Amino acid sequence: MQFVRLLHLVDSALPTGSFAYSYGLESSFTFGLVKTPGDFRQQLYTYLQQAASLELPFMHSCFTLPELGEEMRQLAEEYDAQLLVPALHRASITQGKTWLKLLTSFYPEARLPALSTWFAAQKLPLHFTLSFTLALKRAGFALADLQAVYLHIALRDQLSAAIRLGFLGPLEGHRLQHDFYAVFEHLLAEHGGKPYHEAARSAFLLDTAQLLHEDIYSKLFQN
């Protein structure tokens, strides 16, 4: 039953803000970095690889370290330093606040406002990945489930952006989503148990696409 509740919390109908962002996909289409279905599949796989290699180790450490102490402060500083694109940095903070507010309405007994109070006292931003993990840990969910649904969100939102931009049809997008679930087991096995100091950014062309987003004349998405 817990996993069903988790699926509800990451449902696209809940207002967490992720559907407002394309994370560079719109600029990749606009500036010709992605032109063909093959290009898009490669970008999607690269995007998931970077999400796994960067985010999953931070999620693992968020879940296993003492919750609000010196080690968590160091982790939060390191995560903040990893977000090099200003628009994504801002988006992550906005989504982190929105997520914590949403979870507080569902789990008032988890004392989730204490998280934002501690981060504010430390003068540290509460980014989405940290907010997502710490809040759901307090709500009683398992780490393996959190990591799996995090990849699910990343995959779903990229495909939804591609559909809304007219690059894919809905059926084609959902077929790709079904196919790409096959890579989750490998990504989770490789990165799910790493500590945050082994996190890595590996796809710098994605960072370039995210920076180029600001130069689009007319935008459907934020970055």
N, C-alpha and C positions, 0 to 999 in steps of 0.2 A: 504493500500500500504506500510506503514511503516514496518509492520510485515513481508511482503514479502522481503523487503530489508534486514531486520535482518536475515532472513533465509539464504539469499545469503551470508551475512558476516560470518555466522558460518558453511557454507558449507565445507565439508571435502576437497574440491578441492583447497580452498584458503590456501596459505602457512603460517599458524599460528604456526606450529611446534608440535601441539598436537599429531599427528600420529607417531611421533618419540618415544613416551614414552608409557610404559605399566603401570606405577604407581604401580609397585610391582606384577602385574599379572603374568608376565613371571616367576619370582622367586617362586610365589605360585604354579605354575605348576611344575617347576623344582624340588623343594624340598618337594613335596607331600602335601602341605597345601590344595590344591584343587585337588581332584582325580576324582570326579564323577560329572555328570550334576547337581545333587542336591547340592553338595558342591559349584559349581560355581554360582548357583542361590542365595545361601546364601551369598556368597562373594559379588556378584553384589548388592544385597539389602543392605548389610552392607556398601559397598562403597558409595552408593547413600545416605544412612542415614548420613554418616559422611560428605559427600559433602554438604548436606543440613544444618546440624547442625553447621558446621564451616563456610562455605562460604556465605550462604544466609544472616546471620546477618551482616557480613561485607559489603556485597553488599547493604543491606538496609541502613546502616549508611553512606556508601560512597555516596549514592544517596541523602540522606536527610540532612546531616551535611553541614555547610558552606564549600565551595569547597576546598580552600587552606588556612588553618588557623591552629591555635593551636590544635583544636579538631581533624583535619585531620592528623596532625603530630602524635598525640597520637594513633590514629587508626592505622596508618602505622607502628608504632613501635610495637604495640600489634600484628598485623598480622605477621610481620617479626618474632617475638618471637614464634609464633605458629607453624612455619614450622621447625620441629625438625630433619627431615632427610636431610642431606647435599645435596644429589643428587636432591631431590625435591625442595629444596631451590634454588639451581642454575637453575633448569629447569624453575621454576616460574618466576625468573628474566628475563631469556632469552625470554620466551614466552611473558612476559609483554612488553619488548622492541619491539619484532616482531609485536605484536598486535597494538601498538601505531603507529608504522611505517606504517602498512597496513591501519589503519583507517585514517591516515593523508592523504594518497593518494586518499581516497574516499571523505573525508570531510575537504578540506583545510580551509574552512571558519570557522571551529570549533576551530581553534587555539590550536590544540592538542599538539604541541611541548612545549607549556607553562607548561603542566603537568610534562613532564620530566625535564624541567628546574627547576621547583619548588622542585621536589623530590631530584634532584642533589644538590640544594642549602641547603636543609635540611639534606643532607648526609644520605638519606633513599633510600632503593631499591624500585623500582616501580614493585611490584609483579603483576602477571597476573590478579588475581581477581580484584585488585584495578584499574589496567589499563583498563581492560574490562569494568568495571562499569563506571568509570569517563569519558572515551572516548565516550561511547555510550550515556551517559547522555548528554554530550555536543552536540552530533549528533542529539539529539531530541527524543530518544526512551524512552519508559515507563519502570519503574522499574519492574512491574509484568512480562512483556515480557522478560526482561533481565534475571530475575531469572529462568523463565521457560526454556529458551534456554540454560542457563548455565547447568542445570540438563540434558538437551538433549545432550549437548556436552560430559558430563561426562559418560552418558550411552552409547552413540554411540562409543566413543573412546575405552571403555573397551570391548565392543562386537567386534569391529573391530580388536582389539589386539588378542582376543580369536580366531577369524577366521583366522588371519594371522599366529597364532601359531599352527593351525591345530586342536585345541580342539573342535571347532564347524564348521559345514558347513555353507555356506552363508545363505541358506534358514532358517536353525535353528536359526542362529544369528538374522536375521531380525524378525523372529517370537517372539523371546525373547524380542527384542526391542519394538515390538508392545505391548506385554503383560506388560512390566514394565512401560509403560507410565501411567498405571492405578494407580501407587503409587505416581505420581507427585503431584496430587491435595492434598493428605494428607501431603506430605513433605512441600509443599509451604504454606499450611495453618498453619502448626505447627511452621515453622521456618522463613518464608518469612518476617514477620513483626517485628522480634526481633532486638534490637540494638546489636552492635558488642560485648559489654561487656557480653552478654549472649551466645556468641558463645562457642561451646564445641567440643573437640575431643573425640570420643567415641569408636573407633575401633583400639585398640593398636596392635592387631594381623596384621592389615594392615600395620602399621608402621614397624613391625618386617619383614614382607615380603619385604617391600621397602628397608630396610637395607640389607637384604640377597641378593638383586639383584646384589650387587657389587661382590659377590662370585661366580656368574655363570661363568663357563669356557668360553662358547661361547654364545653370546647374539644376539638376533634379534632386541631387543629394547634397548633404554636407560631406565632409571628408569621411 
